[in-house]
């Protein structure tokens, strides 16, 4: 059985951190909250512990992991910092760490091959979530912590999501409540004085451009071998129920609505909801941060009620909406209206 470690009181929090740190030092995996989604954490420098992440998630070994650092001082221990990138990395760290930004940089030999999927680069970040920080600082070393779900499925945004997805495959999940952002971190590859966005996330291109050049270059994705960072496979974040993207619910005919669900952007009227088997609105008024925070939880709820298909409305691809559309496109890969 998987135990959820509550953190509502000071005593509960102290016990949860103690249990989690002890399990991690023993080479076990633990579910932990971050500000983005819940992660499946293990000792990032212990290859046997890291292997358990792949086993529990059924994750392919070609998909690299992110190392979450207990402090900025760990950056130089894990990364062979190019001289040309020092200034840019310094600015990114100062502005965005701790927080939802992951940087891909040349690795040092101490980083296990399993973490990087054999690449010469490593993805690193510092979470700003208070409970995660207490655990990683108590542990005293980097934690590998991809999302705590089976590979390719909907990322978890609560402790109950983790237990529902991976219950029985792990001993403990630390309950930190609902996550703040609801989508995974922004990932950039730092190359000299510029950077490429490998995965859209809470930190948008506009903010990144204030700190350095964002190089616009196509990245070949979806082939498996050769992925540079987590979350780059074309089919990802997917519910078990077929998901189809539409611009608006009004496109879906009465016949198509029978036995189907709607994942709507802005709350609409009765006409938009009529005929669907279940409806989840991502926002009352089109607030993109509200949309992102609730995306995976509401997708998961629709996935659990036995629908034939889910129609999801596209959202405005600005700011964090870019990350939302990235997740929806991957969840619906190969599908379209009527597809």
Secondary structure, DSSP 4 states (H G I P E B T S, - for coil): -PEEE--SSHHHHHHHHHHHHHHHHTT--EEEE-SSSEEEEEETT-HHHHHHHHHHHT--TTS--EEEPSSTTHHHHHB---GGGHHHHHHHHHHH-SSSEEEEEEBPTTS-HHHHTT-SEEEEE----HHHHHHHHHHTS-EEEEESSSTTBPPP-SHHHHHHHHTTSSSEEE---S-SS-SPPEEEEEETTEEEEEE--SS-HHHHHTTSEE-------SSSTT--STT-SSS-SB-SS-EEEES-GGGS-HHHHTTEEEEEEE---HHHHTT-SEEEEEESS--HHHHHHHHHHHHHHHHTTT-SEEEEE----STTHHHHHHHHHHHTTT--TT-
